[in-house]
Amino acid sequence: MFMTLSAYFTEMQENGDLRPFDSFLAARAFLGMFFSYFTSSNMLMFKKYGPDEMEILIKEYVGFFVEAQ
């Protein structure tokens, strides 16, 4: 999973869509962000998310990563 996302980030960098950064480290951070958030939410039973809420959360997380300078 890390290698696939890392390759995707590298491709986006080569296309000029993302600034240069360590793509493997970014892939680990990106996936870790999701894992940590949803694991803690489910384990502590803060909230169960429906498909619409999941889509919004995922778009926000992607926005943090892609649009941050």
GUGUVO-140907 format. One record per residue: residue number from 1; x, y, z of N, C-alpha, C in turn; residue in three letters. Coordinates in nm, 4 decimals, always signed. Layout:
N
<pt><pos>NUM</pos><n_px>X</n_px><n_py>Y</n_py><n_pz>Z</n_pz><ca_px>X</ca_px><ca_py>Y</ca_py><ca_pz>Z</ca_pz><c_px>X</c_px><c_py>Y</c_py><c_pz>Z</c_pz><code>ALA</code></pt>
...
# end
This chain:
69
<pt><pos>1</pos><n_px>+0.0825</n_px><n_py>-0.1185</n_py><n_pz>+0.0000</n_pz><ca_px>+0.0000</ca_px><ca_py>+0.0000</ca_py><ca_pz>+0.0000</ca_pz><c_px>+0.0876</c_px><c_py>+0.1259</c_py><c_pz>+0.0000</c_pz><code>MET</code></pt>
<pt><pos>2</pos><n_px>+0.1928</n_px><n_py>+0.1240</n_py><n_pz>+0.0841</n_pz><ca_px>+0.2817</ca_px><ca_py>+0.2401</ca_py><ca_pz>+0.0909</ca_pz><c_px>+0.3506</c_px><c_py>+0.2645</c_py><c_pz>-0.0439</c_pz><code>PHE</code></pt>
<pt><pos>3</pos><n_px>+0.3952</n_px><n_py>+0.1561</n_py><n_pz>-0.1066</n_pz><ca_px>+0.4665</ca_px><ca_py>+0.1705</ca_py><ca_pz>-0.2343</ca_pz><c_px>+0.3746</c_px><c_py>+0.2240</c_py><c_pz>-0.3437</c_pz><code>MET</code></pt>
<pt><pos>4</pos><n_px>+0.2512</n_px><n_py>+0.1799</n_py><n_pz>-0.3450</n_pz><ca_px>+0.1559</ca_px><ca_py>+0.2266</ca_py><ca_pz>-0.4460</ca_pz><c_px>+0.1274</c_px><c_py>+0.3749</c_py><c_pz>-0.4290</c_pz><code>THR</code></pt>
<pt><pos>5</pos><n_px>+0.1008</n_px><n_py>+0.4178</n_py><n_pz>-0.3069</n_pz><ca_px>+0.0733</ca_px><ca_py>+0.5585</ca_py><ca_pz>-0.2816</ca_pz><c_px>+0.1979</c_px><c_py>+0.6431</c_py><c_pz>-0.3045</c_pz><code>LEU</code></pt>
<pt><pos>6</pos><n_px>+0.3134</n_px><n_py>+0.5910</n_py><n_pz>-0.2662</n_pz><ca_px>+0.4397</ca_px><ca_py>+0.6612</ca_py><ca_pz>-0.2897</ca_pz><c_px>+0.4628</c_px><c_py>+0.6837</c_py><c_pz>-0.4392</c_pz><code>SER</code></pt>
<pt><pos>7</pos><n_px>+0.4376</n_px><n_py>+0.5811</n_py><n_pz>-0.5193</n_pz><ca_px>+0.4527</ca_px><ca_py>+0.5932</ca_py><ca_pz>-0.6648</ca_pz><c_px>+0.3558</c_px><c_py>+0.6968</c_py><c_pz>-0.7206</c_pz><code>ALA</code></pt>
<pt><pos>8</pos><n_px>+0.2352</n_px><n_py>+0.6998</n_py><n_pz>-0.6662</n_pz><ca_px>+0.1363</ca_px><ca_py>+0.7988</ca_py><ca_pz>-0.7101</ca_pz><c_px>+0.1835</c_px><c_py>+0.9405</c_py><c_pz>-0.6776</c_pz><code>TYR</code></pt>
<pt><pos>9</pos><n_px>+0.2338</n_px><n_py>+0.9609</n_py><n_pz>-0.5556</n_pz><ca_px>+0.2859</ca_px><ca_py>+1.0926</ca_py><ca_pz>-0.5180</ca_pz><c_px>+0.4024</c_px><c_py>+1.1324</c_py><c_pz>-0.6083</c_pz><code>PHE</code></pt>
<pt><pos>10</pos><n_px>+0.4912</n_px><n_py>+1.0379</n_py><n_pz>-0.6379</n_pz><ca_px>+0.6054</ca_px><ca_py>+1.0663</ca_py><ca_pz>-0.7253</ca_pz><c_px>+0.5582</c_px><c_py>+1.1076</c_py><c_pz>-0.8642</c_pz><code>THR</code></pt>
<pt><pos>11</pos><n_px>+0.4603</n_px><n_py>+1.0378</n_py><n_pz>-0.9165</n_pz><ca_px>+0.4050</ca_px><ca_py>+1.0715</ca_py><ca_pz>-1.0480</ca_pz><c_px>+0.3446</c_px><c_py>+1.2120</c_py><c_pz>-1.0473</c_pz><code>GLU</code></pt>
<pt><pos>12</pos><n_px>+0.2727</n_px><n_py>+1.2453</n_py><n_pz>-0.9408</n_pz><ca_px>+0.2130</ca_px><ca_py>+1.3786</ca_py><ca_pz>-0.9307</ca_pz><c_px>+0.3211</c_px><c_py>+1.4869</c_py><c_pz>-0.9210</c_pz><code>MET</code></pt>
<pt><pos>13</pos><n_px>+0.4305</n_px><n_py>+1.4553</n_py><n_pz>-0.8531</n_pz><ca_px>+0.5423</ca_px><ca_py>+1.5494</ca_py><ca_pz>-0.8449</ca_pz><c_px>+0.6042</c_px><c_py>+1.5708</c_py><c_pz>-0.9828</c_pz><code>GLN</code></pt>
<pt><pos>14</pos><n_px>+0.6234</n_px><n_py>+1.4633</n_py><n_pz>-1.0560</n_pz><ca_px>+0.6819</ca_px><ca_py>+1.4722</ca_py><ca_pz>-1.1901</ca_pz><c_px>+0.5932</c_px><c_py>+1.5518</c_py><c_pz>-1.2851</c_pz><code>GLU</code></pt>
<pt><pos>15</pos><n_px>+0.4620</n_px><n_py>+1.5466</n_py><n_pz>-1.2630</n_pz><ca_px>+0.3675</ca_px><ca_py>+1.6228</ca_py><ca_pz>-1.3452</ca_pz><c_px>+0.3538</c_px><c_py>+1.7674</c_py><c_pz>-1.2990</c_pz><code>ASN</code></pt>
<pt><pos>16</pos><n_px>+0.4189</n_px><n_py>+1.8010</n_py><n_pz>-1.1880</n_pz><ca_px>+0.4118</ca_px><ca_py>+1.9369</ca_py><ca_pz>-1.1354</ca_pz><c_px>+0.2882</c_px><c_py>+1.9644</c_py><c_pz>-1.0509</c_pz><code>GLY</code></pt>
<pt><pos>17</pos><n_px>+0.2141</n_px><n_py>+1.8595</n_py><n_pz>-1.0160</n_pz><ca_px>+0.0933</ca_px><ca_py>+1.8764</ca_py><ca_pz>-0.9351</ca_pz><c_px>+0.1224</c_px><c_py>+1.8851</c_py><c_pz>-0.7859</c_pz><code>ASP</code></pt>
<pt><pos>18</pos><n_px>+0.2346</n_px><n_py>+1.8304</n_py><n_pz>-0.7431</n_pz><ca_px>+0.2767</ca_px><ca_py>+1.8368</ca_py><ca_pz>-0.6034</ca_pz><c_px>+0.4193</c_px><c_py>+1.8887</c_py><c_pz>-0.5962</c_pz><code>LEU</code></pt>
<pt><pos>19</pos><n_px>+0.4504</n_px><n_py>+1.9578</n_py><n_pz>-0.4860</n_pz><ca_px>+0.5874</ca_px><ca_py>+2.0048</ca_py><ca_pz>-0.4658</ca_pz><c_px>+0.6766</c_px><c_py>+1.8851</c_py><c_pz>-0.4319</c_pz><code>ARG</code></pt>
<pt><pos>20</pos><n_px>+0.8072</n_px><n_py>+1.8990</n_py><n_pz>-0.4459</n_pz><ca_px>+0.8980</ca_px><ca_py>+1.7890</ca_py><ca_pz>-0.4125</ca_pz><c_px>+0.8975</c_px><c_py>+1.7575</c_py><c_pz>-0.2615</c_pz><code>PRO</code></pt>
<pt><pos>21</pos><n_px>+0.8926</n_px><n_py>+1.6306</n_py><n_pz>-0.2274</n_pz><ca_px>+0.9056</ca_px><ca_py>+1.5818</ca_py><ca_pz>-0.0902</ca_pz><c_px>+0.9332</c_px><c_py>+1.4331</c_py><c_pz>-0.0973</c_pz><code>PHE</code></pt>
<pt><pos>22</pos><n_px>+0.9700</n_px><n_py>+1.3732</n_py><n_pz>+0.0139</n_pz><ca_px>+0.9951</ca_px><ca_py>+1.2292</ca_py><ca_pz>+0.0202</ca_pz><c_px>+0.8614</c_px><c_py>+1.1566</c_py><c_pz>+0.0073</c_pz><code>ASP</code></pt>
<pt><pos>23</pos><n_px>+0.8366</n_px><n_py>+1.0968</n_py><n_pz>-0.1061</n_pz><ca_px>+0.7053</ca_px><ca_py>+1.0389</ca_py><ca_pz>-0.1342</ca_pz><c_px>+0.6737</c_px><c_py>+0.9175</c_py><c_pz>-0.0464</c_pz><code>SER</code></pt>
<pt><pos>24</pos><n_px>+0.7739</n_px><n_py>+0.8379</n_py><n_pz>-0.0107</n_pz><ca_px>+0.7472</ca_px><ca_py>+0.7217</ca_py><ca_pz>+0.0750</ca_pz><c_px>+0.7108</c_px><c_py>+0.7662</c_py><c_pz>+0.2158</c_pz><code>PHE</code></pt>
<pt><pos>25</pos><n_px>+0.7832</n_px><n_py>+0.8635</n_py><n_pz>+0.2682</n_pz><ca_px>+0.7514</ca_px><ca_py>+0.9170</ca_py><ca_pz>+0.3996</ca_pz><c_px>+0.6119</c_px><c_py>+0.9792</c_py><c_pz>+0.3999</c_pz><code>LEU</code></pt>
<pt><pos>26</pos><n_px>+0.5782</n_px><n_py>+1.0499</n_py><n_pz>+0.2935</n_pz><ca_px>+0.4453</ca_px><ca_py>+1.1109</ca_py><ca_pz>+0.2828</ca_pz><c_px>+0.3366</c_px><c_py>+1.0048</c_py><c_pz>+0.2765</c_pz><code>ALA</code></pt>
<pt><pos>27</pos><n_px>+0.3608</n_px><n_py>+0.8967</n_py><n_pz>+0.2053</n_pz><ca_px>+0.2623</ca_px><ca_py>+0.7884</ca_py><ca_pz>+0.1967</ca_pz><c_px>+0.2376</c_px><c_py>+0.7277</c_py><c_pz>+0.3353</c_pz><code>ALA</code></pt>
<pt><pos>28</pos><n_px>+0.3435</n_px><n_py>+0.7084</n_py><n_pz>+0.4115</n_pz><ca_px>+0.3279</ca_px><ca_py>+0.6541</ca_py><ca_pz>+0.5469</ca_pz><c_px>+0.2504</c_px><c_py>+0.7504</c_py><c_pz>+0.6354</c_pz><code>ARG</code></pt>
<pt><pos>29</pos><n_px>+0.2821</n_px><n_py>+0.8795</n_py><n_pz>+0.6251</n_pz><ca_px>+0.2125</ca_px><ca_py>+0.9797</ca_py><ca_pz>+0.7064</ca_pz><c_px>+0.0651</c_px><c_py>+0.9875</c_py><c_pz>+0.6673</c_pz><code>ALA</code></pt>
<pt><pos>30</pos><n_px>+0.0382</n_px><n_py>+0.9874</n_py><n_pz>+0.5379</n_pz><ca_px>-0.0983</ca_px><ca_py>+0.9988</ca_py><ca_pz>+0.4872</ca_pz><c_px>-0.1846</c_px><c_py>+0.8815</c_py><c_pz>+0.5339</c_pz><code>PHE</code></pt>
<pt><pos>31</pos><n_px>-0.1354</n_px><n_py>+0.7605</n_py><n_pz>+0.5146</n_pz><ca_px>-0.2122</ca_px><ca_py>+0.6426</ca_py><ca_pz>+0.5559</ca_pz><c_px>-0.2209</c_px><c_py>+0.6325</c_py><c_pz>+0.7078</c_pz><code>LEU</code></pt>
<pt><pos>32</pos><n_px>-0.1156</n_px><n_py>+0.6716</n_py><n_pz>+0.7768</n_pz><ca_px>-0.1167</ca_px><ca_py>+0.6706</ca_py><ca_pz>+0.9221</ca_pz><c_px>-0.2205</c_px><c_py>+0.7658</c_py><c_pz>+0.9790</c_pz><code>GLY</code></pt>
<pt><pos>33</pos><n_px>-0.2380</n_px><n_py>+0.8789</n_py><n_pz>+0.9111</n_pz><ca_px>-0.3366</ca_px><ca_py>+0.9775</ca_py><ca_pz>+0.9531</ca_pz><c_px>-0.4766</c_px><c_py>+0.9158</c_py><c_pz>+0.9506</c_pz><code>MET</code></pt>
<pt><pos>34</pos><n_px>-0.5106</n_px><n_py>+0.8471</n_py><n_pz>+0.8431</n_pz><ca_px>-0.6407</ca_px><ca_py>+0.7807</ca_py><ca_pz>+0.8332</ca_pz><c_px>-0.6539</c_px><c_py>+0.6700</c_py><c_pz>+0.9375</c_pz><code>PHE</code></pt>
<pt><pos>35</pos><n_px>-0.5535</n_px><n_py>+0.5854</n_py><n_pz>+0.9451</n_pz><ca_px>-0.5586</ca_px><ca_py>+0.4724</ca_py><ca_pz>+1.0368</ca_pz><c_px>-0.5793</c_px><c_py>+0.5191</c_py><c_pz>+1.1809</c_pz><code>PHE</code></pt>
<pt><pos>36</pos><n_px>-0.5016</n_px><n_py>+0.6158</n_py><n_pz>+1.2220</n_pz><ca_px>-0.5105</ca_px><ca_py>+0.6664</ca_py><ca_pz>+1.3584</ca_pz><c_px>-0.6466</c_px><c_py>+0.7266</c_py><c_pz>+1.3884</c_pz><code>SER</code></pt>
<pt><pos>37</pos><n_px>-0.6955</n_px><n_py>+0.8081</n_py><n_pz>+1.2986</n_pz><ca_px>-0.8234</ca_px><ca_py>+0.8749</ca_py><ca_pz>+1.3209</ca_pz><c_px>-0.9388</c_px><c_py>+0.7755</c_py><c_pz>+1.3318</c_pz><code>TYR</code></pt>
<pt><pos>38</pos><n_px>-0.9500</n_px><n_py>+0.6880</n_py><n_pz>+1.2348</n_pz><ca_px>-1.0633</ca_px><ca_py>+0.5962</ca_py><ca_pz>+1.2327</ca_pz><c_px>-1.0510</c_px><c_py>+0.4856</c_py><c_pz>+1.3370</c_pz><code>PHE</code></pt>
<pt><pos>39</pos><n_px>-0.9309</n_px><n_py>+0.4417</n_py><n_pz>+1.3654</n_pz><ca_px>-0.9133</ca_px><ca_py>+0.3404</ca_py><ca_pz>+1.4690</ca_pz><c_px>-0.9516</c_px><c_py>+0.3966</c_py><c_pz>+1.6054</c_pz><code>THR</code></pt>
<pt><pos>40</pos><n_px>-0.9015</n_px><n_py>+0.5150</n_py><n_pz>+1.6361</n_pz><ca_px>-0.9344</ca_px><ca_py>+0.5720</ca_py><ca_pz>+1.7667</ca_pz><c_px>-1.0829</c_px><c_py>+0.6043</c_py><c_pz>+1.7766</c_pz><code>SER</code></pt>
<pt><pos>41</pos><n_px>-1.1423</n_px><n_py>+0.6532</n_py><n_pz>+1.6710</n_pz><ca_px>-1.2858</ca_px><ca_py>+0.6832</ca_py><ca_pz>+1.6734</ca_pz><c_px>-1.3689</c_px><c_py>+0.5581</c_py><c_pz>+1.6963</c_pz><code>SER</code></pt>
<pt><pos>42</pos><n_px>-1.3350</n_px><n_py>+0.4505</n_py><n_pz>+1.6278</n_pz><ca_px>-1.4106</ca_px><ca_py>+0.3260</ca_py><ca_pz>+1.6420</ca_pz><c_px>-1.3835</c_px><c_py>+0.2575</c_py><c_pz>+1.7758</c_pz><code>ASN</code></pt>
<pt><pos>43</pos><n_px>-1.2590</n_px><n_py>+0.2551</n_py><n_pz>+1.8194</n_pz><ca_px>-1.2258</ca_px><ca_py>+0.1877</ca_py><ca_pz>+1.9446</ca_pz><c_px>-1.2872</c_px><c_py>+0.2596</c_py><c_pz>+2.0642</c_pz><code>MET</code></pt>
<pt><pos>44</pos><n_px>-1.2857</n_px><n_py>+0.3907</n_py><n_pz>+2.0593</n_pz><ca_px>-1.3397</ca_px><ca_py>+0.4671</ca_py><ca_pz>+2.1713</ca_pz><c_px>-1.4877</c_px><c_py>+0.4968</c_py><c_pz>+2.1540</c_pz><code>LEU</code></pt>
<pt><pos>45</pos><n_px>-1.5426</n_px><n_py>+0.4500</n_py><n_pz>+2.0421</n_pz><ca_px>-1.6844</ca_px><ca_py>+0.4658</ca_py><ca_pz>+2.0101</ca_pz><c_px>-1.7310</c_px><c_py>+0.6112</c_py><c_pz>+2.0118</c_pz><code>MET</code></pt>
<pt><pos>46</pos><n_px>-1.6429</n_px><n_py>+0.6998</n_py><n_pz>+1.9625</n_pz><ca_px>-1.6833</ca_px><ca_py>+0.8398</ca_py><ca_pz>+1.9513</ca_pz><c_px>-1.7994</c_px><c_py>+0.8528</c_py><c_pz>+1.8542</c_pz><code>PHE</code></pt>
<pt><pos>47</pos><n_px>-1.7812</n_px><n_py>+0.7895</n_py><n_pz>+1.7395</n_pz><ca_px>-1.8833</ca_px><ca_py>+0.8032</ca_py><ca_pz>+1.6368</ca_pz><c_px>-1.8615</c_px><c_py>+0.6986</c_py><c_pz>+1.5287</c_pz><code>LYS</code></pt>
<pt><pos>48</pos><n_px>-1.9694</n_px><n_py>+0.6482</n_py><n_pz>+1.4781</n_pz><ca_px>-1.9642</ca_px><ca_py>+0.5614</ca_py><ca_pz>+1.3604</ca_pz><c_px>-2.0000</c_px><c_py>+0.6479</c_py><c_pz>+1.2408</c_pz><code>LYS</code></pt>
<pt><pos>49</pos><n_px>-1.9196</n_px><n_py>+0.6384</n_py><n_pz>+1.1365</n_pz><ca_px>-1.9400</ca_px><ca_py>+0.7229</ca_py><ca_pz>+1.0196</ca_pz><c_px>-2.0126</c_px><c_py>+0.6489</c_py><c_pz>+0.9085</c_pz><code>TYR</code></pt>
<pt><pos>50</pos><n_px>-2.1091</n_px><n_py>+0.7176</n_py><n_pz>+0.8480</n_pz><ca_px>-2.1778</ca_px><ca_py>+0.6656</ca_py><ca_pz>+0.7314</ca_pz><c_px>-2.0985</c_px><c_py>+0.6994</c_py><c_pz>+0.6063</c_pz><code>GLY</code></pt>
<pt><pos>51</pos><n_px>-2.1391</n_px><n_py>+0.6469</n_py><n_pz>+0.4908</n_pz><ca_px>-2.0666</ca_px><ca_py>+0.6697</ca_py><ca_pz>+0.3655</ca_pz><c_px>-2.0519</c_px><c_py>+0.8177</c_py><c_pz>+0.3300</c_pz><code>PRO</code></pt>
<pt><pos>52</pos><n_px>-2.1549</n_px><n_py>+0.8986</n_py><n_pz>+0.3516</n_pz><ca_px>-2.1464</ca_px><ca_py>+1.0407</ca_py><ca_pz>+0.3176</ca_pz><c_px>-2.0461</c_px><c_py>+1.1130</c_py><c_pz>+0.4059</c_pz><code>ASP</code></pt>
<pt><pos>53</pos><n_px>-2.0476</n_px><n_py>+1.0809</n_py><n_pz>+0.5344</n_pz><ca_px>-1.9521</ca_px><ca_py>+1.1429</ca_py><ca_pz>+0.6270</ca_pz><c_px>-1.8092</c_px><c_py>+1.0982</c_py><c_pz>+0.5974</c_pz><code>GLU</code></pt>
<pt><pos>54</pos><n_px>-1.7929</n_px><n_py>+0.9713</n_py><n_pz>+0.5631</n_pz><ca_px>-1.6598</ca_px><ca_py>+0.9200</ca_py><ca_pz>+0.5282</ca_pz><c_px>-1.6051</c_px><c_py>+0.9930</c_py><c_pz>+0.4062</c_pz><code>MET</code></pt>
<pt><pos>55</pos><n_px>-1.6895</n_px><n_py>+1.0161</n_py><n_pz>+0.3067</n_pz><ca_px>-1.6462</ca_px><ca_py>+1.0862</ca_py><ca_pz>+0.1862</ca_pz><c_px>-1.5990</c_px><c_py>+1.2277</c_py><c_pz>+0.2197</c_pz><code>GLU</code></pt>
<pt><pos>56</pos><n_px>-1.6715</n_px><n_py>+1.2963</n_py><n_pz>+0.3044</n_pz><ca_px>-1.6337</ca_px><ca_py>+1.4319</ca_py><ca_pz>+0.3447</ca_pz><c_px>-1.5002</c_px><c_py>+1.4301</c_py><c_pz>+0.4193</c_pz><code>ILE</code></pt>
<pt><pos>57</pos><n_px>-1.4847</n_px><n_py>+1.3375</n_py><n_pz>+0.5134</n_pz><ca_px>-1.3600</ca_px><ca_py>+1.3281</ca_py><ca_pz>+0.5888</ca_pz><c_px>-1.2411</c_px><c_py>+1.2978</c_py><c_pz>+0.4982</c_pz><code>LEU</code></pt>
<pt><pos>58</pos><n_px>-1.2585</n_px><n_py>+1.2059</n_py><n_pz>+0.4067</n_pz><ca_px>-1.1502</ca_px><ca_py>+1.1701</ca_py><ca_pz>+0.3153</ca_pz><c_px>-1.1129</c_px><c_py>+1.2891</c_py><c_pz>+0.2280</c_pz><code>ILE</code></pt>
<pt><pos>59</pos><n_px>-1.2100</n_px><n_py>+1.3614</n_py><n_pz>+0.1758</n_pz><ca_px>-1.1814</ca_px><ca_py>+1.4798</ca_py><ca_pz>+0.0936</ca_pz><c_px>-1.1053</c_px><c_py>+1.5849</c_py><c_pz>+0.1739</c_pz><code>LYS</code></pt>
<pt><pos>60</pos><n_px>-1.1420</n_px><n_py>+1.6032</n_py><n_pz>+0.2999</n_pz><ca_px>-1.0720</ca_px><ca_py>+1.6993</ca_py><ca_pz>+0.3859</ca_pz><c_px>-0.9270</c_px><c_py>+1.6574</c_py><c_pz>+0.4077</c_pz><code>GLU</code></pt>
<pt><pos>61</pos><n_px>-0.9046</n_px><n_py>+1.5301</n_py><n_pz>+0.4371</n_pz><ca_px>-0.7685</ca_px><ca_py>+1.4826</ca_py><ca_pz>+0.4599</ca_pz><c_px>-0.6838</c_px><c_py>+1.4956</c_py><c_pz>+0.3329</c_pz><code>TYR</code></pt>
<pt><pos>62</pos><n_px>-0.7408</n_px><n_py>+1.4620</n_py><n_pz>+0.2199</n_pz><ca_px>-0.6680</ca_px><ca_py>+1.4775</ca_py><ca_pz>+0.0938</ca_pz><c_px>-0.6363</c_px><c_py>+1.6251</c_py><c_pz>+0.0720</c_pz><code>VAL</code></pt>
<pt><pos>63</pos><n_px>-0.7303</n_px><n_py>+1.7121</n_py><n_pz>+0.1014</n_pz><ca_px>-0.7073</ca_px><ca_py>+1.8562</ca_py><ca_pz>+0.0885</ca_pz><c_px>-0.5947</c_px><c_py>+1.9040</c_py><c_pz>+0.1760</c_pz><code>GLY</code></pt>
<pt><pos>64</pos><n_px>-0.5840</n_px><n_py>+1.8519</n_py><n_pz>+0.2989</n_pz><ca_px>-0.4734</ca_px><ca_py>+1.8906</ca_py><ca_pz>+0.3873</ca_pz><c_px>-0.3405</c_px><c_py>+1.8573</c_py><c_pz>+0.3214</c_pz><code>PHE</code></pt>
<pt><pos>65</pos><n_px>-0.3357</n_px><n_py>+1.7420</n_py><n_pz>+0.2604</n_pz><ca_px>-0.2110</ca_px><ca_py>+1.6939</ca_py><ca_pz>+0.2013</ca_pz><c_px>-0.1777</c_px><c_py>+1.7608</c_py><c_pz>+0.0696</c_pz><code>PHE</code></pt>
<pt><pos>66</pos><n_px>-0.2737</n_px><n_py>+1.7704</n_py><n_pz>-0.0178</n_pz><ca_px>-0.2486</ca_px><ca_py>+1.8190</ca_py><ca_pz>-0.1532</ca_pz><c_px>-0.2355</c_px><c_py>+1.9704</c_py><c_pz>-0.1592</c_pz><code>VAL</code></pt>
<pt><pos>67</pos><n_px>-0.3161</n_px><n_py>+2.0413</n_py><n_pz>-0.0831</n_pz><ca_px>-0.3183</ca_px><ca_py>+2.1853</ca_py><ca_pz>-0.0941</ca_pz><c_px>-0.2230</c_px><c_py>+2.2561</c_py><c_pz>+0.0016</c_pz><code>GLU</code></pt>
<pt><pos>68</pos><n_px>-0.1685</n_px><n_py>+2.1852</n_py><n_pz>+0.0988</n_pz><ca_px>-0.0759</ca_px><ca_py>+2.2477</ca_py><ca_pz>+0.1932</ca_pz><c_px>+0.0554</c_px><c_py>+2.2807</c_py><c_pz>+0.1219</c_pz><code>ALA</code></pt>
<pt><pos>69</pos><n_px>+0.1088</n_px><n_py>+2.3954</n_py><n_pz>+0.1524</n_pz><ca_px>+0.2360</ca_px><ca_py>+2.4376</ca_py><ca_pz>+0.0900</ca_pz><c_px>+0.3466</c_px><c_py>+2.4365</c_py><c_pz>+0.1919</c_pz><code>GLN</code></pt>
# end
